[in-house]
Amino acid sequence: MITRTGSAEWTGGLKEGKGQVSTKSGALSAQPYGFNTRFEDKPGTNPEELIGAAHASCFSMALAMMLEQEGISGVSIKTKSDISMDKEGDGFAVKKAHLTTTITADADQAKILEVAEKAKEGCPISKLLNAEITMDASVS
């Protein structure tokens, strides 16, 4: 089993409090986050943005692997993942993840899009998310 570690520190209450998020690798080190970065679009990060980055990178890697397994070369993939959160009861819940990806590869467009759909379903972060996952894929 592979284990990767992220950590967070938080001080104060919800609206006035402040936090820092870090990764064991050091890719993120004491990156600030808080109520204002999550709900008010202020500078800093937030959990949904981090999930989006994880989802986009996971999907892109899964797609690259699957295209390679199909013998498809010349692969270039650009992906973003929009994570949508909505009110649920007294709190909030992540309800949707939408992948937007542009794929360049030396293969038939229909085949590339077929493999992209499989990658959307099969990437480990897609499997983790308990949300509707949609995708707009284009081949350039």
C-alpha positions as CSV (number, residue, x, y, z in Angstrom):
1,M,0.0,0.0,0.0
2,I,1.2,3.5,-0.9
3,T,0.6,6.3,1.7
4,R,1.0,10.0,1.0
5,T,0.6,12.6,3.7
6,G,-0.9,16.1,3.8
7,S,-1.4,18.0,7.0
8,A,-3.2,21.1,8.2
9,E,-3.0,23.4,11.2
10,W,-5.9,25.6,12.3
11,T,-6.1,28.4,15.0
12,G,-9.3,30.2,16.0
13,G,-13.0,29.9,15.1
14,L,-14.4,29.3,11.7
15,K,-14.8,32.8,10.2
16,E,-11.9,34.6,11.9
17,G,-9.6,31.6,12.2
18,K,-6.6,30.9,10.0
19,G,-4.9,27.7,8.8
20,Q,-1.9,26.4,7.0
21,V,-1.8,23.3,4.8
22,S,1.4,21.4,4.0
23,T,2.5,18.2,2.2
24,K,5.1,15.8,3.4
25,S,6.9,16.2,0.0
26,G,7.2,20.0,0.6
27,A,5.2,20.8,-2.6
28,L,3.0,22.8,-0.2
29,S,4.6,24.3,2.9
30,A,2.5,26.3,5.3
31,Q,0.1,27.4,2.5
32,P,-2.5,29.7,4.1
33,Y,-6.2,28.8,4.0
34,G,-9.3,30.0,5.8
35,F,-12.9,30.9,5.6
36,N,-12.1,33.8,3.3
37,T,-10.1,31.7,0.8
38,R,-12.9,29.1,0.8
39,F,-16.0,31.1,0.7
40,E,-15.0,34.7,-0.3
41,D,-12.4,34.0,-3.1
42,K,-9.5,35.7,-1.2
43,P,-5.8,34.8,-1.9
44,G,-4.8,31.4,-0.5
45,T,-5.9,27.9,-1.1
46,N,-8.9,25.8,0.1
47,P,-9.7,22.1,0.3
48,E,-11.8,22.1,-2.9
49,E,-9.0,23.7,-5.0
50,L,-6.6,21.1,-3.7
51,I,-9.0,18.3,-4.5
52,G,-9.4,19.8,-8.0
53,A,-5.6,19.8,-8.5
54,A,-5.4,16.2,-7.2
55,H,-8.3,15.1,-9.5
56,A,-6.9,16.8,-12.6
57,S,-3.4,15.4,-12.1
58,C,-4.7,11.9,-11.2
59,F,-7.0,11.8,-14.3
60,S,-4.2,13.0,-16.6
61,M,-1.8,10.4,-15.3
62,A,-4.4,7.6,-15.6
63,L,-5.3,8.7,-19.2
64,A,-1.6,8.8,-20.2
65,M,-1.1,5.3,-18.9
66,M,-4.2,4.0,-20.6
67,L,-3.3,5.6,-23.9
68,E,0.2,4.1,-23.7
69,Q,-1.3,0.7,-23.0
70,E,-3.3,1.1,-26.2
71,G,-0.1,1.8,-28.1
72,I,-1.0,5.5,-28.6
73,S,2.0,7.9,-28.7
74,G,2.5,11.7,-29.0
75,V,0.4,12.3,-26.0
76,S,-0.1,15.7,-24.4
77,I,-2.9,16.2,-21.9
78,K,-4.1,19.5,-20.2
79,T,-6.8,19.0,-17.6
80,K,-8.7,21.1,-15.0
81,S,-11.2,19.8,-12.5
82,D,-13.9,22.1,-11.2
83,I,-15.0,21.0,-7.7
84,S,-18.5,22.2,-6.8
85,M,-19.7,22.5,-3.3
86,D,-23.3,23.2,-2.2
87,K,-25.3,23.7,0.9
88,E,-26.5,20.4,2.4
89,G,-28.5,20.5,5.6
90,D,-26.7,22.6,8.2
91,G,-23.4,22.3,6.3
92,F,-21.9,21.9,2.9
93,A,-21.0,18.9,0.7
94,V,-18.9,18.5,-2.5
95,K,-21.6,17.6,-5.1
96,K,-19.8,17.6,-8.4
97,A,-16.5,17.3,-10.1
98,H,-16.2,18.4,-13.7
99,L,-13.1,17.5,-15.8
100,T,-12.2,19.7,-18.8
101,T,-9.4,18.1,-20.8
102,T,-7.7,18.7,-24.1
103,I,-5.8,15.7,-25.4
104,T,-3.3,15.6,-28.3
105,A,-2.2,12.1,-29.4
106,D,-1.4,10.2,-32.5
107,A,-4.6,8.2,-32.8
108,D,-8.2,8.3,-33.9
109,Q,-10.3,10.9,-32.0
110,A,-13.1,8.4,-31.2
111,K,-10.5,6.0,-29.7
112,I,-8.9,8.8,-27.6
113,L,-12.3,9.9,-26.2
114,E,-13.2,6.3,-25.4
115,V,-10.0,5.9,-23.4
116,A,-10.6,9.3,-21.7
117,E,-14.0,8.1,-20.5
118,K,-12.4,5.0,-19.0
119,A,-9.8,7.2,-17.3
120,K,-12.5,9.5,-15.9
121,E,-14.1,6.4,-14.2
122,G,-10.9,4.6,-13.3
123,C,-8.6,7.2,-11.8
124,P,-8.2,6.7,-8.0
125,I,-9.3,10.2,-7.1
126,S,-12.5,9.8,-9.3
127,K,-13.2,6.6,-7.3
128,L,-12.6,8.5,-4.0
129,L,-15.1,11.3,-4.7
130,N,-18.7,10.5,-3.8
131,A,-20.0,13.1,-6.3
132,E,-21.2,13.3,-9.9
133,I,-18.2,13.4,-12.1
134,T,-18.7,14.8,-15.6
135,M,-16.2,15.6,-18.4
136,D,-15.8,17.8,-21.5
137,A,-13.0,16.2,-23.6
138,S,-11.5,17.5,-26.8
139,V,-8.8,16.2,-29.1
140,S,-6.5,18.7,-30.7
